[in-house]
Structure formats: structure tokens, C-alpha cells
């Protein structure tokens, strides 16, 4: 998977790649009204249980994107998608705090735009 678009976390003893896809963006928009509302929602969670639930949901969603892509490309060797229950059982609250950074990184990388201008002979150099 393209490292420029992903972040990696370890759950239990297995590494998972977090990836923001169009599918994940659509699910986030359905839950929060858009990516721009996500950070505000996580910071203003009414209680600790809700904040943990939102982080677990996001980890599960983003980690499953790379699993779904793998299963699409390699139908003979599918991987089992993560569930929120598995994430909750194999992590600690301290782990979740560290995963917030990986979530932010995956979201940033998934939405970042690389803008490059082409050199055009029609544009005269000024100076």
C-alpha cells in the first residue's frame, strides 16, 4: 500500500494500515456531516465512553479499508475485517490515545493535495 496515503498501527500483535478512501470518507460524512466536523466531534465528546467509542469506530473503519482493498485484489487469500469488539478487546485506553495521532495522519494524508505547476514555455520569466 502507498505509504504516502497511510498510517500504521499495531493492535494486539498485528499491524494494521489505516487508509482514508472515498468509501470511508462517505461513511465519516454520514456520521459526522463531513471530515471538517470530525475533529470537533472527537474533542467535544460528551463523555469518556463516547470518545472511546468514536475512536474505536474510526480505527475499525480506517483499518478495514486496507483489508477490503486486499480482499478485492486477492480473492483467494481474504483477510478477516476488524470489528469494534476486537479493537476494544485487544487495546487499552493508552493505546487509543496513541492511535489518535495515526488517525490524524491517515486523514491528513488522505486529503492532502499535491499541487505542482508545470513549466510552460509560454510563461516568460520575469526578473
C-alpha positions, 0 to 999 in steps of 0.5 A: 500500500502507498505509504504516502496515503497511510498510517500504521498501527499495531493492535494486539500483535498485528499491524494494521494500515489505516487508509482514508478512501472515498468509501470511508470518507462517505461513511465519516460524512454520514456520521459526522456531516463531513471530515471538517466536523470530525475533529470537533466531534472527537474533542467535544465528546460528551463523555469518556465512553463516547470518545472511546467509542468514536475512536474505536469506530474510526480505527475499525473503519480506517483499518478495514479499508486496507483489508477490503482493498486486499480482499478485492485484489486477492480473492483467494487469500481474504483477510478477516475485517476488524470489528469494534469488539476486537479493537476494544478487546485487544487495546487499552485506553493508552493505546487509543490515545496513541492511535489518535495521532495515526488517525490524524495522519491517515486523514491528513494524508488522505486529503492532502493535495499535491499541487505542482505547476508545470513549466510552460514555455509560454510563461516568460520569466520575469526578473 
